């Protein structure tokens, strides 16, 4: 499995793309080219990116228009965009860039060390968010399994052989899930907050069902 983050490089000039690739190659991430705003929007339909380096001045759809379209899409509205522009460009460009949703604005020719450092921060943030999403998905799967096991326990007669040990096993696993969810909750980003809160509600319902406070609560989808 390839764990490299994807970085989208958007510029209509071949020499600029080559320069960006040379600067960012040491980060050992997946560098993806787009020669226009339209190409960038197409690339975002099928892949997930850590950050976009977006040239301002391009024929057809310029960087500002591209950024506005990116921010209008639910899937990509939180994607960080770094605008790139010539040092002698319109002073108003920076204001327009931030208004369009940019997180940073770098003038060409840029310091390779500065650009690489800024991009690496967003790559690291992307990787941490991905790890948190994976942990949330795993806990959700564990909660679903425990829900099914709890339902079976509730359906058994009280005198069923082995129920106490099974109940204890489910309780131990639920306690582990609760502990992991508590740790996860301290680091979950705002983009995953709704999903985490739904997971928390499911875990609480499971605990209530297992403890016998509300036998039906943990059985609902």
SERO-4910 file (N, C-alpha, C, O; in steps of 0.05 Angstrom, whole numbers):
BEGIN
 pado doro    nc1    nc2    nc3   cac1   cac2   cac3    cc1    cc2    cc3    oc1    oc2    oc3
  Unk    A     17    -24      0      0      0      0     18     25      0     36     27     16
  Unk    A     12     44    -18     27     69    -20     17     89      0     -6     98     -2
  Unk    A     33     97     20     25    115     41     34    144     34     31    162     51
  Unk    A     45    148     11     54    175      4     30    194      0     10    186    -11
  Unk    A     34    219      9     13    239      5     16    250    -23     38    251    -35
  Unk    A     -7    259    -34     -6    270    -61     -6    301    -59    -21    313    -43
  Unk    A     12    313    -75     14    342    -76      8    351   -104     21    342   -123
  Unk    A    -12    368   -107    -20    377   -134     -6    403   -142     -8    423   -128
  Unk    A      9    401   -164     24    424   -175      9    435   -199      7    421   -219
  Unk    A      0    460   -197    -17    471   -219     -3    495   -231      0    516   -218
  Unk    A      6    492   -256     20    514   -270     19    508   -299     22    485   -307
  Unk    A     15    529   -316     14    524   -345     41    523   -358     43    517   -382
  Unk    A     62    529   -343     89    530   -355    105    506   -346    108    500   -322
  Unk    A    116    492   -366    131    467   -361    155    473   -343    161    457   -325
  Unk    A    170    494   -347    194    500   -332    187    504   -302    203    497   -285
  Unk    A    164    516   -297    156    520   -269    149    494   -255    156    490   -232
  Unk    A    136    476   -270    130    450   -258    156    434   -252    158    420   -232
  Unk    A    174    436   -271    200    422   -267    214    433   -242    226    417   -226
  Unk    A    214    459   -239    227    472   -215    213    463   -189    227    457   -170
  Unk    A    187    462   -189    172    453   -165    179    424   -158    183    417   -135
  Unk    A    180    408   -179    186    379   -174    215    376   -163    220    359   -146
  Unk    A    233    392   -173    261    391   -164    262    399   -134    277    387   -119
  Unk    A    248    419   -127    248    429    -99    235    410    -80    245    406    -57
  Unk    A    213    398    -88    197    381    -70    204    351    -71    193    335    -56
  Unk    A    222    344    -89    228    315    -93    239    303    -67    235    279    -62
  Unk    A    254    318    -51    266    308    -27    245    300     -6    252    286     13
  Unk    A    221    310     -9    200    303     11    190    274      6    177    263     23
  Unk    A    197    263    -17    189    235    -24    159    231    -22    150    211    -11
  Unk    A    144    249    -34    115    247    -36    107    244    -65    124    246    -83
  Unk    A     82    240    -70     72    236    -97     64    263   -109     44    276   -102
  Unk    A     81    273   -128     77    299   -141     61    296   -166     69    281   -184
  Unk    A     38    309   -168     19    306   -190     17    333   -205     13    354   -192
  Unk    A     21    332   -231     19    357   -248     -9    363   -258    -25    345   -263
  Unk    A    -14    389   -260    -38    398   -274    -30    423   -289    -19    442   -278
  Unk    A    -36    424   -315    -27    446   -332    -48    469   -334    -43    488   -348
  Unk    A    -70    466   -320    -91    487   -321   -110    484   -297   -109    463   -283
  Unk    A   -126    504   -293   -146    502   -271   -166    480   -277   -174    466   -258
  Unk    A   -173    476   -302   -192    455   -309   -180    428   -303   -194    410   -292
  Unk    A   -155    424   -309   -141    398   -304   -140    393   -273   -142    371   -264
  Unk    A   -135    415   -258   -133    412   -229   -160    402   -218   -161    385   -201
  Unk    A   -182    414   -227   -208    406   -217   -215    377   -224   -227    363   -209
  Unk    A   -206    369   -248   -210    341   -256   -194    322   -238   -204    301   -229
  Unk    A   -170    330   -231   -153    313   -214   -165    310   -187   -162    288   -174
  Unk    A   -178    330   -177   -190    330   -150   -215    313   -148   -224    306   -126
  Unk    A   -226    305   -171   -250    288   -171   -244    260   -163   -261    246   -152
  Unk    A   -220    250   -168   -214    222   -164   -193    216   -142   -191    193   -133
  Unk    A   -177    236   -134   -156    231   -115   -158    251    -91   -170    272    -93
  Unk    A   -145    243    -69   -144    260    -46   -116    272    -44    -96    258    -46
  Unk    A   -115    298    -39    -89    312    -38    -84    325    -11   -103    332      3
  Unk    A    -58    327     -4    -51    339     21    -50    370     18    -58    384     37
  Unk    A    -42    380     -5    -40    409     -9    -38    414    -39    -30    397    -55
  Unk    A    -46    438    -47    -44    447    -75    -26    471    -77    -28    490    -62
  Unk    A     -7    470    -96      9    493   -103     -3    504   -129     -1    491   -149
  Unk    A    -14    528   -127    -30    538   -149    -20    564   -160    -18    584   -146
  Unk    A    -12    564   -186     -3    588   -199    -27    607   -203    -49    598   -208
  Unk    A    -22    633   -199    -44    653   -202    -50    658   -231    -73    657   -239
  Unk    A    -30    665   -247    -34    674   -274    -32    650   -293    -11    639   -299
  Unk    A    -56    642   -304    -57    620   -323    -78    627   -344    -97    641   -338
  Unk    A    -74    619   -369    -94    624   -389   -120    609   -383   -120    588   -371
  Unk    A   -142    620   -392   -168    607   -386   -176    612   -357   -178    635   -348
  Unk    A   -180    591   -342   -187    593   -314   -162    599   -298   -143    583   -296
  Unk    A   -161    623   -285   -137    630   -270   -138    618   -242   -156    603   -235
  Unk    A   -117    624   -226   -115    612   -200   -138    619   -181   -147    602   -166
  Unk    A   -147    644   -182   -169    653   -165   -195    638   -171   -209    629   -153
  Unk    A   -201    636   -196   -225    621   -204   -223    591   -196   -243    580   -186
  Unk    A   -200    580   -200   -196    552   -193   -200    548   -163   -213    529   -155
  Unk    A   -188    566   -147   -190    563   -118   -219    566   -109   -228    551    -91
  Unk    A   -234    584   -121   -262    588   -113   -278    562   -119   -295    555   -103
  Unk    A   -273    550   -142   -287    525   -149   -280    503   -129   -297    487   -121
  Unk    A   -254    501   -122   -245    481   -103   -259    485    -76   -268    465    -64
  Unk    A   -262    509    -67   -274    515    -41   -304    512    -42   -317    509    -21
  Unk    A   -316    512    -65   -345    508    -67   -353    479    -64   -376    473    -58
  Unk    A   -334    461    -70   -340    432    -69   -337    423    -40   -317    428    -27
  Unk    A   -356    408    -31   -356    397     -3   -331    380      1   -319    381     23
  Unk    A   -324    363    -18   -302    344    -15   -275    358    -12   -257    347      1
  Unk    A   -272    382    -25   -246    395    -25   -245    422    -12   -225    436    -13
  Unk    A   -266    430      2   -267    457     12   -246    462     35   -239    485     39
  Unk    A   -237    440     48   -217    443     69   -189    438     60   -170    438     76
  Unk    A   -186    434     34   -159    428     23   -142    453     22   -150    473     11
  Unk    A   -119    453     35   -101    477     35    -90    484      8    -81    466     -7
  Unk    A    -91    509      2    -81    520    -24    -59    540    -19    -63    559     -4
  Unk    A    -36    536    -31    -14    556    -30    -13    569    -58     -7    555    -78
  Unk    A    -17    595    -59    -16    609    -85     13    616    -91     29    624    -73
  Unk    A     20    614   -117     47    622   -126     44    644   -147     27    642   -165
  Unk    A     59    666   -144     57    688   -163     83    702   -166    101    699   -149
  Unk    A     86    717   -188    111    732   -193    114    754   -172     95    766   -163
  Unk    A    140    760   -165    145    779   -144    136    807   -151    129    823   -134
  Unk    A    135    813   -177    126    840   -186     97    841   -194     89    858   -210
  Unk    A     81    822   -184     53    821   -192     37    842   -177     47    856   -159
  Unk    A     12    844   -184     -7    864   -172     -7    860   -142    -12    838   -132
  Unk    A     -3    882   -126     -4    880    -97    -31    869    -87    -33    858    -65
  Unk    A    -52    873   -103    -79    864    -95    -81    833    -97   -101    822    -86
  Unk    A    -62    820   -109    -64    791   -113    -65    776    -86    -81    757    -83
  Unk    A    -49    785    -67    -49    772    -41    -76    773    -28    -86    753    -18
  Unk    A    -88    796    -28   -115    799    -16   -135    781    -31   -151    767    -18
  Unk    A   -134    781    -57   -153    764    -73   -148    735    -67   -166    718    -67
  Unk    A   -122    728    -64   -115    700    -59   -127    690    -32   -139    668    -31
  Unk    A   -123    705    -11   -134    697     15   -165    697     14   -177    680     27
  Unk    A   -176    717      0   -205    717     -3   -216    693    -17   -238    684    -12
  Unk    A   -200    682    -36   -208    658    -51   -204    633    -35   -213    611    -44
  Unk    A   -191    634    -12   -188    611      5   -160    601      9   -156    579     19
  Unk    A   -140    616      0   -112    607      3   -104    608     32   -113    624     48
  Unk    A    -86    589     40    -75    589     67    -48    603     67    -38    610     88
  Unk    A    -36    607     43    -10    621     42     -6    632     14    -20    624     -5
  Unk    A     12    650     11     17    664    -14     48    668    -17     60    682     -1
  Unk    A     60    655    -37     89    656    -40     95    669    -67     84    662    -88
  Unk    A    114    688    -66    122    702    -91    146    687   -104    164    677    -91
  Unk    A    145    687   -131    167    675   -147    188    697   -152    180    721   -154
  Unk    A    214    691   -153    225    665   -147    225    660   -117    232    678   -102
  Unk    A    217    636   -108    215    631    -80    239    616    -69    254    604    -84
  Unk    A    242    619    -43    264    605    -29    256    575    -27    236    568    -15
  Unk    A    273    558    -39    266    529    -39    262    518    -11    245    501     -7
  Unk    A    278    527      8    276    517     35    250    525     48    237    509     62
  Unk    A    242    549     43    216    559     54    193    544     42    175    535     57
  Unk    A    193    541     16    171    527      3    169    498     12    148    488     18
  Unk    A    192    485     14    193    457     22    183    454     51    168    435     58
  Unk    A    190    473     68    182    472     96    152    476     99    139    462    115
  Unk    A    141    494     83    112    500     85     96    475     75     76    468     87
  Unk    A    105    464     53     91    441     42     92    417     61     73    402     64
  Unk    A    116    413     73    119    390     92    100    392    115     92    371    126
  Unk    A     94    416    124     75    420    147     47    409    139     34    395    155
  Unk    A     39    416    115     12    407    106     12    377    100     -9    363    104
  Unk    A     34    366     91     36    337     87     33    322    114     19    302    116
  Unk    A     47    332    134     46    320    160     18    322    172      8    303    184
  Unk    A      5    345    169    -23    348    178    -42    329    164    -59    317    176
  Unk    A    -38    327    138    -54    308    122    -51    279    132    -71    265    135
  Unk    A    -27    271    137    -21    244    146    -34    239    174    -44    217    179
  Unk    A    -32    259    191    -44    256    218    -74    254    216    -86    237    230
  Unk    A    -86    270    199   -115    269    196   -124    242    184   -145    231    192
  Unk    A   -108    232    166   -114    206    154   -113    184    175   -130    166    176
  Unk    A    -92    185    192    -90    166    213   -113    167    232   -123    146    241
  Unk    A   -123    191    238   -146    194    256   -171    183    243   -188    171    256
  Unk    A   -174    187    217   -197    176    202   -197    146    203   -217    133    207
  Unk    A   -173    134    199   -170    105    200   -177     94    228   -190     74    230
  Unk    A   -168    108    248   -174    100    276   -204    102    281   -215     84    295
  Unk    A   -216    123    272   -245    126    276   -260    104    262   -280     93    273
  Unk    A   -252     97    237   -265     75    222   -262     49    237   -281     33    238
  Unk    A   -238     44    248   -233     19    262   -251     17    287   -262     -4    293
  Unk    A   -252     39    302   -269     39    326   -298     35    319   -313     22    333
  Unk    A   -307     47    296   -335     43    287   -340     14    281   -362      4    287
  Unk    A   -321      1    268   -325    -28    262   -326    -44    288   -342    -63    291
  Unk    A   -309    -38    307   -308    -52    333   -335    -47    348   -346    -66    360
  Unk    A   -345    -23    346   -371    -17    360   -394    -32    347   -412    -41    361
  Unk    A   -393    -35    320   -414    -50    307   -413    -80    315   -434    -92    319
  Unk    A   -389    -91    317   -386   -119    325   -396   -123    354   -410   -142    360
  Unk    A   -389   -104    371   -398   -106    399   -428   -102    401   -441   -115    418
  Unk    A   -440    -86    384   -469    -82    384   -483   -109    377   -502   -116    390
  Unk    A   -472   -123    358   -484   -149    350   -481   -169    373   -499   -185    379
  Unk    A   -457   -169    386   -453   -188    408   -471   -181    432   -480   -199    446
  Unk    A   -474   -155    437   -492   -146    459   -521   -155    453   -535   -163    472
  Unk    A   -529   -153    428   -556   -161    421   -560   -191    427   -581   -199    437
  Unk    A   -540   -207    421   -542   -236    426   -544   -241    456   -559   -258    465
  Unk    A   -528   -226    472   -529   -230    501   -556   -223    512   -567   -237    530
  Unk    A   -568   -201    502   -594   -193    512   -616   -212    505   -636   -214    519
  Unk    A   -612   -227    483   -632   -246    474   -631   -272    489   -650   -288    487
  Unk    A   -609   -278    503   -606   -303    517   -621   -303    543   -625   -282    556
  Unk    A   -631   -327    551   -643   -329    578   -622   -324    599   -598   -328    594
  Unk    A   -630   -314    622   -611   -307    643   -595   -330    652   -572   -327    661
  Unk    A   -607   -355    651   -593   -378    660   -576   -392    639   -565   -413    644
  Unk    A   -573   -380    615   -559   -392    594   -530   -397    602   -517   -380    613
  Unk    A   -520   -422    598   -492   -428    605   -472   -410    591   -475   -404    567
  Unk    A   -452   -402    606   -431   -386    594   -437   -357    590   -420   -342    579
  Unk    A   -461   -348    597   -468   -320    591   -451   -301    607   -442   -280    596
  Unk    A   -445   -307    632   -429   -288    648   -402   -283    635   -393   -261    634
  Unk    A   -389   -305    626   -362   -302    614   -364   -287    588   -346   -270    582
  Unk    A   -385   -292    572   -388   -278    547   -393   -248    552   -382   -231    538
  Unk    A   -411   -243    572   -417   -216    579   -392   -201    587   -387   -178    580
  Unk    A   -375   -215    604   -350   -202    613   -332   -197    590   -318   -176    589
  Unk    A   -330   -215    570   -313   -211    547   -321   -187    531   -304   -171    523
  Unk    A   -347   -185    526   -358   -162    511   -352   -136    527   -345   -115    515
  Unk    A   -356   -137    553   -352   -114    570   -323   -104    569   -317    -80    568
  Unk    A   -304   -124    569   -276   -117    567   -269   -103    541   -254    -84    540
  Unk    A   -280   -114    519   -275   -103    492   -287    -75    490   -275    -57    478
  Unk    A   -311    -72    501   -324    -45    500   -308    -25    516   -305     -2    508
  Unk    A   -297    -34    539   -281    -16    556   -256     -7    540   -248     16    542
  Unk    A   -245    -25    524   -221    -19    508   -229      2    486   -214     21    481
  Unk    A   -252     -2    474   -262     16    453   -267     44    465   -260     64    454
  Unk    A   -279     44    489   -284     70    503   -258     85    509   -256    109    505
  Unk    A   -238     70    517   -212     82    523   -199     93    498   -188    116    498
  Unk    A   -200     78    476   -188     87    451   -203    112    440   -191    131    430
  Unk    A   -230    112    443   -246    134    434   -240    159    450   -240    181    439
  Unk    A   -235    156    475   -229    179    492   -202    192    483   -200    216    482
  Unk    A   -182    175    477   -157    185    468   -160    199    441   -149    220    436
  Unk    A   -175    186    423   -180    197    397   -193    224    398   -187    242    382
  Unk    A   -212    227    417   -227    252    419   -210    276    426   -218    299    420
  Unk    A   -187    272    438   -169    294    445   -154    305    420   -142    326    422
  Unk    A   -154    290    399   -138    298    375   -155    300    350   -144    309    329
  Unk    A   -180    293    350   -196    293    326   -199    321    315   -206    340    330
  Unk    A   -194    326    289   -196    352    277   -226    359    272   -243    342    274
  Unk    A   -231    385    267   -258    394    263   -272    380    240   -296    377    240
  Unk    A   -256    372    220   -268    359    196   -280    331    203   -296    321    188
  Unk    A   -271    319    225   -280    293    233   -298    294    258   -305    274    269
  Unk    A   -304    318    268   -318    321    293   -346    308    292   -353    294    311
  Unk    A   -361    313    271   -388    301    269   -387    271    269   -403    258    283
  Unk    A   -368    259    254   -365    230    253   -357    219    280   -366    198    289
  Unk    A   -339    234    294   -331    224    321   -354    226    341   -357    208    357
  Unk    A   -370    247    340   -392    249    358   -413    227    354   -425    217    373
  Unk    A   -417    220    328   -435    197    323   -424    171    334   -439    155    345
  Unk    A   -398    167    331   -385    143    342   -388    143    373   -394    122    384
  Unk    A   -385    166    385   -387    168    414   -416    161    423   -419    147    443
  Unk    A   -435    170    408   -463    164    415   -468    134    414   -482    122    431
  Unk    A   -457    121    393   -460     92    391   -447     77    414   -459     58    424
  Unk    A   -424     86    422   -410     73    444   -426     76    470   -428     57    486
  Unk    A   -437    100    475   -453    105    499   -478     86    498   -485     75    519
  Unk    A   -490     84    475   -514     67    473   -506     38    479   -522     23    492
  Unk    A   -483     29    469   -474      2    475   -469     -2    505   -477    -23    516
  Unk    A   -457     17    517   -452     15    546   -478     13    561   -481     -3    580
  Unk    A   -498     29    554   -524     28    567   -538      1    563   -550    -10    581
  Unk    A   -536     -9    538   -548    -35    532   -535    -57    548   -548    -75    559
  Unk    A   -508    -56    549   -494    -77    563   -498    -77    593   -500    -97    606
  Unk    A   -501    -53    604   -505    -50    633   -534    -54    640   -541    -55    664
  Unk    A   -551    -57    620   -580    -63    625   -596    -38    632   -619    -40    641
  Unk    A   -585    -14    626   -600     11    632   -621     15    611   -642     26    617
  Unk    A   -614      8    586   -633     12    564   -628    -10    543   -612     -5    525
  Unk    A   -640    -33    546   -634    -56    530   -637    -51    500   -624    -65    484
  Unk    A   -654    -33    492   -659    -29    463   -640     -9    451   -637     -8    427
  Unk    A   -627      8    468   -611     30    457   -589     21    440   -584     33    419
  Unk    A   -574      1    448   -550     -8    433   -557    -24    408   -539    -31    394
  Unk    A   -583    -30    403   -590    -47    381   -598    -31    356   -601    -42    335
  Unk    A   -601     -5    359   -610     11    337   -587     17    318   -564     19    326
  Unk    A   -595     19    292   -574     26    272   -567     55    275   -551     66    261
***
